[in-house]
Amino acid sequence: MTDFEPRIALASLSGESDAAWAKAGDAYAGLALLGGIALDEPTREAARQSVEDRDRTEFLPEDPFAFVGNELERAMDASLDVGFNVRAVSPEPIERAARVCAERNAWLEVNAHCRQVEMCAAGAGESLLTDSERLCEFVRAAKSAGATTSVKVRAEVDGVDLPRLARDLEAAGADALHVDAMDSEGVVQEIRDAVDCFLIANNGVRDERTVAEYLDYGADAVSVGRPSDDPRVLEPVHDAVQGWEE
């Protein structure tokens, strides 16, 4: 099931979005996407490099799959739905993580969004947007494990026809697309015209105006990123979405 109420998602923040973070947003959101987390050695090495070179925050547990399961279970007493945003360079870790999510009735979100240089060089994150065949393989792997499957994508990537990619991902079985519109908010309408799957719009969601803009473009829900732990942002976004639904 992709529907959730209220139609506000909390978007994952690497190294920050854990079960405690999800529960803190329980009063405002209908879905929290934990993570992101690197699942395999290439992405884990990329995460380690980004921590060492640029002081980024990353989840680097000894066993990432156990970490996914444990954090999802810790979040289960919240009323919102939960999922996990994951990074990998091949389908097998995606399928394994999706199985962990499916067993807990949680979403699995494939990360085709991260633009860290190290992660893209490893063949994960944003680099997947230019490798639609491999990204679709990831979706099929997640679906084969029985997980509700979302893909987080980014607009304004050179050479990427996002509506066309959205159609490919939907055909591969994606239940939802989580779109970081960057400064091209109209791309949400283009994707809506291309697909029927659940559509979450992200970037700059702060108030009634930004919520209305994305919903007018055809988004089914909106997500909040950096200020996802700030009630001063979440409360007006919540009220705007509730007002729209009424």
C-alpha positions, 0 to 999 in steps of 0.5 A, a space after each residue: 500500500 502506498 497511500 498514507 495520511 496525512 500525505 506528508 513524508 519525511 525525506 531521509 537525511 544520511 546519517 541522521 534519519 533513524 527511528 528517533 527522528 521518525 517518531 519525532 515527526 509522528 504528529 505531522 507526517 504520514 510516512 518517514 523514510 529512514 536512511 539513507 544507508 549504504 548496503 554493500 562494500 562499494 557504497 560503504 567505502 564511498 560513505 566512509 570516504 565522504 565522512 573522512 574527506 568532508 565530515 559528512 554524517 553517514 550510517 555505517 553499522 557493522 551489519 547494515 541489514 540488521 541495522 535496517 531491521 532494528 531501526 524499523 522495529 524501533 519506529 513501529 510504535 509510531 502511527 506513521 508508516 516507515 520505510 528505508 532509503 538504501 544505496 547499492 551498486 547491484 540488485 542483490 543487496 537491494 533485494 535483501 534489504 527489501 525483504 527486511 522491509 517487507 517483513 515489517 510492512 515497510 517501504 524500500 526506497 531505492 536511492 537514485 538521488 544522492 549526488 556525493 562524488 564518491 557515491 556516484 563514482 561507485 555507481 550508486 546514487 544519482 549515477 543510476 539516473 543515466 543507467 535506467 536498465 540497472 535502476 529498473 533491475 533494482 526496482 524488480 529486485 525490491 518488488 520480488 521481495 514483496 516490498 512497497 517500492 519507491 525510487 527517489 530521483 532528482 531533476 536537472 541531471 544532464 542527459 536524463 529525460 525524467 518523465 521517460 525514466 519514470 515510465 520505465 520505473 513504473 513498468 518495472 514495478 515501482 509503486 512510488 516515485 519520490 521526485 526532488 524537483 530542484 528548481 524545476 517544479 514543473 517537472 512534477 507535472 511532466 512526470 504526473 502526465 507520464 505515470 499513474 504511480 504514487 508521486 511524492 514531490 520534494 524540494 522547498 516544501 515549507 508552507 501553504 504556497 509550496 504545498 499547493 504548487 506541488 499538489 496542483 502539479 499532480 503530486 499525491 504527497 509532498 516531502 520535507 527534507 532538511 527541516 524535517 525535524 523542525 516543527 516550525 516548518 512541519 506544522 504549516 505544511 501539515 495544516 496546508 495538506 490537511 486543508 487541501 484534503 478537505 
